[in-house]
Amino acid sequence: MEIEGSNPSRVANDSGSVLRDEGLSVGPPRVRDPFVTVADGVFPSLPDPASLEDVRWIRAAAKIGDAEAQYRLGTLYRLGRLVGRNYGEAAKWLRKAAKLGNARAQRALGDLCRDGLGVPEDWTEAASWYRKAAEQGDAGAQAFVGLLCHHGQGVTQDYVEAAKWHRKAADQGNTCAQYTLGDMHLRGQGVPQDLGEAARWFRSAGRQGSVEAQRALGDLCRDGRGVAQDHVEAATWYRRAAEQGDAHSQVALGLFYKLGLGVPCDYAEAATWYQKAAEQGDADAQVNLGLLYHHGLGVAQDFAEAATWYWKAADQGDAGAQRALGTLYRDGKGVPQDYAEAAGWFRKA
């Protein structure tokens, strides 16, 4: 199969890159980018190029100065679609389009400058391109300008400016900007502290699938902060986040099943959720799962299994697990009876 531009010496190493602009992932990210989600496709106005002939037409248009064609060609190189992935070529064409005012090219070039793909890593230049796109109303760029202002990367740290840009992106439905704006209202960073407003933005982001927002809204509903206390709603949001693998929410949902808060009391279901979080290394889940095995609640009583989970939590410094492990050594349950070992764990606790 013919692959245009596939000279290996010209194809940049794509290890660890994420093509967030098009919503397509290639390998793990170099830096976590939780704030930018983009609704548009690669080529929102026309079908994706399906052949090398399509690429030739795009290249011809790009060479005579068509900004959209330049953006598309840069994107093809960035994605490695129909041409060999080549971040240097991607940066060249995206820069041409960005200088002509193409907002998506400006945002994409900001990504390359931020991650050092095809160009030297330069957060200041990345911020400049993101701002240009943001000022044209690009929601993803607005969210990232907010992030940079929030953390002082490439720009002076400024929570008020961060909140301004996150609000612009959030108003356009950018999920991660909605979560971040909610978190800023929760903490009173750059905006007045307002738990009701925090809950409103968490709800907007949570409905779009943001795990962080679902977890945070679960916490607010559980504690009655910013919203009326509602364990049923809290359980609903925790479940949504837990099903996406969030350990905090898995522990919270396990506790709800253990105590019968917002859901029927069900020790077996509690054990299921504790197990999921415990396997991710969550110390609270590990000690709670150990307790269920210790007392035979929802699982068959198994002192050795209890000791295993207590050990994992105790090694992370959990005082409750250390005391429980000391008790097992003192009583010789699940482990050999050893008073010295028991005393050692009691001292740690």
BELZIVEN-V86736 format. One record per helix or strand. SS is the DSSP state (2 for helix, 1 for strand). FROM is the first residue (numbers start at 1). TO is the last residue. If there is no record, write none. Layout:
# BELZIVEN-V86736
SS;FROM;TO, SS;FROM;TO
This chain:
# BELZIVEN-V86736
1;4;4, 2;8;10, 1;18;19, 2;20;22, 1;24;25, 2;52;63, 2;67;79, 1;83;83, 2;87;99, 2;103;115, 2;123;135, 2;139;151, 2;159;171, 2;175;187, 2;195;207, 2;211;223, 2;231;242, 2;247;259, 2;267;278, 2;283;295, 2;303;314, 2;319;331, 2;339;348
